[in-house]
Structures are given as structure tokens and as C-alpha cells.
């Protein structure tokens, strides 16, 4: 299982499952679940899923460790030349979707706790 840190714009992580080895590593961020699943399929690790409130919806930014070749991998994805094993991609998509769902649940729980604490 991939380790992921769930965060929100307004608070610290609630569930830290994986601590990055380098404190100063650079991250690449994506919001597209298919792109994130493709990157996972290509061997990149999700470092963080951050919930970002946008108007009345909640978006999630998925962060990957920038290991030098990630931009090249992203360009393959955007040029529509990506080729993956379907089973591996479906599994990666399920993982990414699960992380996003967990992050959103965590965000909503935190929001309710903050609202209850202010009353």
C-alpha cells in the first residue's frame, strides 16, 4: 500500500502514513485522477493528498515526489501516447480514488469539529 499524508488548507495532517525521507524534496501536483493513476502505474509514489475548497466544491491536489523523469512521464500522458497494463491501471485508479475519498472524509470531519468548537 502506498503511504499518503492527508492534509487540508486549514490544518495539519490527520493521518500520516508515510514520512518523506527528504525534508526538502520537490513535489509535482496533479488534480486529475486519471493522470494520478497513470503516474502510480508508472511507479511514482503519492506523497500527499490535499483538499482545497473551491467555491462550493472540494478539489483534491495529489502530490508526487519529483524524481526527475516525472515531467517526461506527464508529457507522454498529455500527448495521448500513454500505454499501460489495464489491470494495473484499474488497481492504481482504485487506490487514488480511495485516497481522495479518505482525504475528503477527513476534511469534512475536521470542518465539522472546527465549526462545533467555535459555537
C-alpha positions in Angstrom: 0.0 0.0 0.0 1.2 3.5 -0.8 1.7 5.8 2.2 -0.1 9.1 2.0 -0.3 12.2 4.1 -3.8 13.7 4.1 -3.9 17.5 4.7 -6.2 20.4 4.3 -5.6 24.0 3.7 -6.7 24.9 7.2 -5.0 22.3 9.4 -2.2 19.8 9.9 -2.3 16.2 8.6 -4.8 13.9 10.3 -3.4 10.6 9.1 0.3 10.5 8.4 1.1 7.1 6.9 4.4 7.9 5.2 7.0 10.4 6.1 9.1 11.6 3.2 12.8 10.7 3.5 14.0 14.1 2.3 12.5 17.2 4.0 13.4 19.4 1.1 12.2 17.2 -1.8 10.3 18.9 -4.6 6.8 17.7 -5.4 4.7 17.7 -8.5 1.0 18.3 -8.1 -2.0 17.0 -10.1 -5.7 17.1 -9.7 -6.7 14.7 -12.5 -7.4 11.2 -11.1 -6.6 9.5 -14.4 -3.2 11.3 -14.6 -2.5 10.4 -10.9 -3.4 6.7 -11.7 -1.1 6.8 -14.7 1.8 8.1 -12.6 1.2 5.5 -9.9 1.1 2.8 -12.7 4.5 4.2 -13.9 6.0 3.7 -10.4 5.6 7.2 -8.8 4.6 7.4 -5.2 1.8 9.6 -3.9 3.2 11.7 -1.0 0.2 13.8 -0.1 -3.5 14.4 -0.9 -4.6 17.9 0.0 -8.2 19.0 0.0 -8.8 22.5 -1.4 -12.2 24.2 -1.1 -13.1 25.8 -4.4 -16.4 27.8 -4.4 -18.9 25.2 -3.2 -17.0 22.1 -4.2 -13.9 20.4 -2.8 -11.0 19.6 -5.0 -8.1 17.4 -4.2 -4.5 18.0 -5.1 -2.4 14.9 -5.4 1.3 15.3 -4.8 4.1 13.1 -6.2 7.8 13.2 -5.4 9.6 14.8 -8.4 12.1 12.2 -9.3 13.4 13.9 -12.4 11.6 11.9 -15.1 8.1 12.8 -13.9 7.7 15.6 -16.4 8.6 13.3 -19.2 6.1 10.8 -18.0 3.4 13.5 -17.8 4.2 14.7 -21.3 3.6 11.1 -22.5 0.2 11.2 -20.7 -0.8 14.5 -22.2 0.3 13.6 -25.7 -2.1 10.7 -25.6 0.7 8.2 -26.1 0.4 6.5 -22.7 0.2 2.8 -22.7 -0.4 0.8 -19.5 -1.5 -2.6 -18.4 -5.2 -2.3 -17.9 -5.4 -4.3 -14.7 -2.5 -2.3 -13.1 -4.2 1.0 -14.2 -7.6 -0.1 -12.7 -5.9 -1.0 -9.5 -4.0 2.3 -9.4 -7.2 4.3 -10.1 -8.9 2.5 -7.3 -6.1 3.4 -4.9 -6.0 7.0 -6.0 -9.8 7.3 -5.7 -9.7 5.7 -2.3 -7.1 8.2 -1.1 -9.1 11.1 -2.4 -12.3 9.8 -0.7 -10.4 9.4 2.6 -9.0 12.9 2.3 -12.4 14.4 1.6 -13.9 12.5 4.6 -11.1 13.7 6.8 -11.6 17.3 5.6 -15.3 17.2 6.3 -14.8 15.7 9.7 -12.2 18.4 10.6 -14.5 21.1 9.3 -17.4 19.8 11.5 -15.1 19.7 14.5 -13.9 23.3 13.9 -17.5 24.5 13.4 -18.5 22.8 16.7 -15.6 24.2 18.6 -16.4 27.8 17.6 -20.1 27.7 18.7 
